[in-house]
Amino acid sequence: MKDLGSTEVLPARIRAGALVAGMVMALTAMWLLQHTHVTKDEADALGQTGAAEAVWQGVRLSAWAEPEIYGQLFTATNGHPHAKVGCWLGNSQLHTINDYHAGDQSALRYASEQLGWPMLGLLLPNASLQEHYVVAQWLFTQVKPAWLVVPVCFDDLREDGLREGMKVLGTPETLAAMRRRPAGMKLADELGKIGVERGDAQGTTRKPRSWQQQVEELLERELSARCSLWARRGTAQARCSYALYDFRNWVFRITPSSKRNIIPVRRTKNMDALKETLELAREHQVRCLVYIVPLRWDVEPPYHLSQYADWKQEVQVLCAAQGARFADLDRLVPNECWGLLDGKDIDFMHFKHEGQVLLGRKVAGLLQDPP
């Protein structure tokens, strides 16, 4: 006789078994990722480089990947005997040092020493020119620096969009000012949406402080307090991301020396943002230096060199039109000051401490030279 209930019970058991198996596999993967050295964090992913704090006369000079504390840099200079302050936008080249040794500092320190006033660094990893523009726009609502220094990197023309951490810069004053220009208007819309609405992995749109979000935050707090594996899941996620990134590079044979193709739409958006950044500095009567970042040349760079040369010329022309000072520093750092990534791959972006000294003093010299 046919068991009418068996066809219903069996699928339920299979579904339950699949759920349990999935949970076991997920927990096992999290444990392995947390106890296997894939990479510790973003700084460790850079291999032999180390984080370079920058301090001068007791003043902290830089904030790394933390837009929420940019304002604290200006607070630290209040009451300082120096009337001037400069602002240097940047990426990991101003924060990490290849073959790092304790006590090494970034170019910000050596520029400040030579200038006699603090040069503050507002730094973001892999910063695009769009993000530099947002930082500059916010900056001019806070302070009028003596100089704005803007490094430009050909590879960063491939970057697009604004990271979530930049939402703290989207003050009403900043957004209103950005909307006065075409590129700024688009970025203001993007900045204004960060944190207002977000979709989860299932495509559900949620507004901040909804019941769903509050329940999730409660569960997050309780699980983190009771389960160390859950509390450290961010580390596992980061390691998984880097592992997948490395796997992709292995599959497609991508190395640090691989030629990088420009993405036309992103290139246009970034160059428009640079143009408006220079317009902004001129409007606020802030002197501006734009420089091509140092690049390694003992081996051929990972660029199509004709495109790179044309772009440098374009930046120089743009600076001339906007009254900004331009400097091509891509050969500033000598061959012996460069190193490796993770002890094996060529590092085209991060150089040794001696290179930081050269860069800081060179930029300071450019700011001191009469126009």
C-alpha positions in Angstrom: 0.0 0.0 0.0 1.3 3.4 -0.9 2.3 5.7 2.0 0.7 9.0 1.1 2.7 10.8 3.7 6.1 9.6 2.5 6.2 11.9 -0.5 5.7 14.9 1.8 8.1 13.8 4.6 11.0 13.0 2.4 11.3 16.4 0.7 11.1 18.1 4.1 13.9 15.9 5.4 16.0 16.7 2.4 15.4 20.4 2.8 16.3 20.3 6.5 19.4 18.2 5.7 20.5 20.6 3.0 20.0 23.6 5.5 22.1 21.9 8.2 24.8 20.9 5.7 24.9 24.5 4.4 25.2 25.9 7.9 28.0 23.4 8.7 29.9 24.3 5.5 29.5 28.1 6.1 30.7 27.8 9.7 33.6 25.6 8.6 34.5 28.1 5.9 34.4 31.0 8.4 36.6 29.1 10.8 39.2 28.3 8.1 39.2 31.8 6.8 39.9 33.2 10.3 42.6 30.6 11.1 44.3 30.4 7.7 46.5 33.2 6.6 44.9 34.5 3.4 45.4 38.1 4.4 44.9 40.0 7.7 43.5 43.2 6.4 43.9 45.8 3.7 47.4 46.9 4.8 48.5 43.2 5.0 47.2 42.7 1.5 50.0 45.1 0.3 52.6 42.6 1.3 55.8 44.1 2.6 54.4 47.6 3.1 53.5 49.1 6.4 51.3 51.8 7.6 53.1 55.2 7.9 51.8 57.5 10.6 52.6 61.1 10.0 53.2 63.4 13.0 54.9 66.8 13.2 55.4 68.9 16.3 52.8 66.9 18.1 50.2 67.4 15.3 48.7 64.3 13.7 48.9 65.0 9.9 46.8 62.3 8.3 43.6 60.4 8.4 43.6 57.1 6.4 40.3 55.7 5.0 38.3 57.5 7.8 36.4 60.5 6.4 34.6 60.7 9.7 37.7 62.0 11.4 38.9 64.4 8.8 37.6 67.3 10.8 39.6 66.2 13.8 42.8 67.0 11.9 41.8 70.7 11.7 40.8 70.7 15.4 44.3 69.5 16.3 45.8 72.5 14.6 43.6 75.0 16.4 45.8 77.2 18.6 48.9 75.9 16.8 51.5 78.7 16.4 51.5 78.3 12.6 49.0 80.4 10.7 49.0 78.3 7.6 47.7 74.8 6.9 47.8 72.9 3.7 45.7 69.9 2.6 47.0 67.0 0.6 44.6 64.6 -1.0 45.9 61.1 -1.6 45.7 57.3 -1.7 47.8 54.5 -0.4 51.0 55.9 -1.8 50.9 58.5 1.0 50.1 56.0 3.7 52.1 52.9 3.1 55.8 52.4 2.9 57.5 49.4 1.2 60.1 47.7 3.4 58.7 49.6 6.4 60.7 50.1 9.5 59.5 51.4 12.9 59.6 55.1 12.9 59.3 55.6 9.2 56.9 58.4 8.3 55.2 59.6 5.1 55.9 62.5 2.8 53.5 64.6 4.8 56.0 64.8 7.7 58.9 65.9 5.5 56.8 68.5 3.6 55.6 70.0 6.9 59.2 70.2 8.2 60.4 72.0 5.1 57.4 74.4 4.9 57.3 75.2 8.6 53.5 74.6 8.7 51.4 71.5 8.8 50.4 69.7 5.6 47.4 67.6 6.4 46.6 64.4 4.4 43.0 63.4 3.6 43.7 59.9 2.3 41.6 57.1 0.8 42.8 53.8 -0.6 42.4 53.6 -4.4 40.9 57.1 -4.4 39.3 58.2 -7.6 39.3 61.8 -8.8 35.5 61.8 -8.1 36.2 61.0 -4.5 38.9 63.7 -4.4 36.4 66.2 -5.6 33.9 65.3 -2.9 36.6 65.6 -0.2 37.7 69.0 -1.7 34.2 70.3 -1.8 33.6 69.3 1.8 37.0 70.7 2.8 36.1 74.2 1.5 33.0 74.3 3.7 35.3 73.7 6.7 38.6 75.7 6.2 40.5 77.7 3.6 43.9 76.0 3.3 47.0 77.8 2.0 47.4 75.1 -0.6 45.4 72.1 -2.0 47.7 69.3 -3.3 46.0 66.8 -5.7 47.9 63.7 -6.8 46.7 62.2 -10.0 47.3 58.5 -10.9 46.6 57.1 -14.3 45.4 53.7 -12.9 42.8 55.4 -10.7 40.9 56.6 -13.8 39.5 53.0 -13.7 37.9 53.7 -10.3 34.2 54.7 -10.1 31.6 55.6 -7.5 31.7 56.7 -3.9 32.5 54.4 -1.0 29.9 54.3 1.8 32.2 55.9 4.4 32.0 59.2 2.4 28.4 59.7 3.5 29.7 61.7 6.5 31.0 64.4 4.1 27.5 64.8 2.6 26.5 67.8 4.7 23.8 70.1 3.5 26.4 72.7 2.7 28.6 70.3 0.8 25.7 68.9 -1.2 24.4 72.4 -2.1 27.8 73.5 -3.2 28.3 70.4 -5.3 25.0 70.9 -7.2 26.3 74.1 -8.7 28.3 72.2 -11.2 27.4 69.4 -13.7 29.7 66.7 -12.4 29.2 67.8 -8.8 25.4 67.5 -9.2 25.7 63.8 -10.2 28.1 63.1 -7.4 25.9 65.0 -4.9 22.9 62.8 -5.9 25.1 59.7 -5.4 26.4 61.0 -2.1 23.0 61.9 -0.9 21.7 58.4 -1.5 24.4 56.6 0.5 22.9 55.3 3.7 19.4 56.6 2.8 18.3 53.5 1.0 20.2 50.3 0.5 19.3 46.9 -0.8 20.2 43.6 0.8 21.4 40.5 -0.9 17.8 39.5 -1.7 17.1 42.9 -3.3 15.0 44.2 -0.4 15.2 48.0 -0.1 15.3 49.2 3.4 15.3 52.7 5.0 17.5 53.5 8.0 15.9 52.7 11.4 13.2 50.5 9.9 11.9 47.6 12.0 13.9 45.2 9.9 17.1 47.1 10.5 16.5 47.5 14.2 15.9 43.7 14.6 19.0 42.9 12.6 21.1 45.3 14.7 19.7 43.6 17.9 20.6 40.2 16.5 24.0 41.4 15.5 24.8 42.7 19.0 23.6 39.6 20.7 25.3 37.2 18.4 28.6 39.2 18.5 28.5 39.2 22.3 27.9 35.4 22.6 29.8 34.0 19.6 33.4 35.1 18.8 33.2 33.4 15.4 30.3 35.7 14.5 31.9 38.7 15.9 35.0 38.2 13.7 33.0 37.4 10.6 34.2 40.8 9.1 37.7 39.4 9.0 36.5 36.3 7.3 34.6 38.3 4.7 37.7 40.4 4.0 39.9 37.3 3.6 37.3 35.7 1.4 37.2 38.8 -0.8 41.0 38.8 -1.2 41.1 35.1 -1.8 38.5 35.5 -4.6 40.4 38.4 -6.0 43.7 36.4 -6.0 41.8 33.4 -7.6 40.4 35.7 -10.4 43.9 37.0 -11.1 45.3 33.4 -11.2 42.6 32.3 -13.6 43.1 35.2 -16.0 46.8 35.4 -15.5 46.6 39.0 -14.2 49.8 40.2 -12.5 50.9 43.7 -11.3 52.7 44.1 -14.7 49.6 43.3 -16.8 48.6 46.2 -19.0 45.4 47.9 -17.8 42.8 49.1 -20.3 41.1 52.4 -19.7 37.4 52.4 -19.2 36.2 55.4 -21.3 33.1 56.2 -19.2 35.0 56.2 -15.9 37.9 58.1 -17.4 35.5 60.9 -18.5 33.8 61.0 -15.1 37.1 61.3 -13.3 38.5 63.9 -15.6 35.3 66.0 -15.3 35.7 65.7 -11.5 39.3 66.9 -11.7 38.3 69.9 -13.8 35.6 70.9 -11.3 38.1 70.4 -8.4 40.4 72.9 -10.0 37.5 75.3 -10.7 36.5 75.0 -7.0 40.0 75.9 -5.8 40.2 78.9 -8.1 36.7 80.1 -6.9 37.9 79.9 -3.3 41.2 81.5 -4.2 43.1 78.5 -2.9 46.4 77.8 -4.7 46.5 74.3 -6.1 49.2 71.9 -7.1 48.4 68.9 -9.3 51.2 66.3 -9.7 51.6 63.0 -11.5 52.3 60.4 -8.9 55.8 58.7 -8.8 55.9 55.5 -10.8 58.3 52.6 -11.0 60.4 52.7 -14.2 63.1 50.0 -13.9 60.5 47.7 -15.5 57.8 48.9 -18.0 54.8 50.2 -16.1 51.4 48.4 -16.5 50.1 51.1 -18.7 49.7 51.6 -22.5 52.4 54.2 -22.6 51.0 56.2 -25.5 47.7 56.6 -23.6 49.6 57.5 -20.5 51.6 60.2 -22.2 48.5 61.7 -23.8 46.7 61.8 -20.5 49.6 63.6 -18.8 49.6 66.2 -21.5 45.8 66.6 -21.0 46.2 67.1 -17.2 49.0 69.7 -17.9 46.7 71.6 -20.3 43.8 71.5 -17.8 46.0 72.9 -15.0 47.2 75.7 -17.2 43.6 76.6 -18.1 42.5 76.6 -14.5 45.5 78.4 -13.0 46.8 75.4 -11.1 50.5 74.4 -10.8 51.4 71.2 -12.5 54.3 68.8 -11.9 55.2 65.5 -13.5 56.8 63.5 -10.7 56.5 60.1 -12.2 60.3 59.6 -12.3 61.1 61.3 -9.0 61.7 58.1 -7.0 64.8 56.2 -8.1 64.8 52.5 -8.9 66.5 51.4 -5.7 63.7 52.9 -3.6 61.0 50.5 -4.9 60.3 47.0 -3.7 58.0 44.0 -3.9 54.4 43.1 -3.0 54.3 40.1 -0.7 57.9 39.4 -1.4 57.4 38.3 -5.0 55.4 40.7 -7.1 56.6 44.0 -8.5 55.1 47.0 -6.6 54.5 49.9 -8.9 52.8 52.2 -6.4 54.5 52.0 -3.0 58.1 52.9 -2.4 60.5 52.8 0.5 61.0 55.5 3.2 63.7 57.3 1.2 61.1 57.9 -1.6 58.7 59.4 1.0 61.4 61.9 2.0 62.0 62.8 -1.6 58.4 63.2 -2.4 57.7 65.4 0.7 60.6 67.7 0.1 59.9 68.0 -3.6 56.2 68.9 -3.0 57.3 71.4 -0.3 59.8 73.0 -2.8 57.1 73.3 -5.4 54.8 75.1 -2.9 57.7 77.4 -1.9 58.7 78.4 -5.4 57.2 81.6 -6.7 54.6 81.1 -9.4 
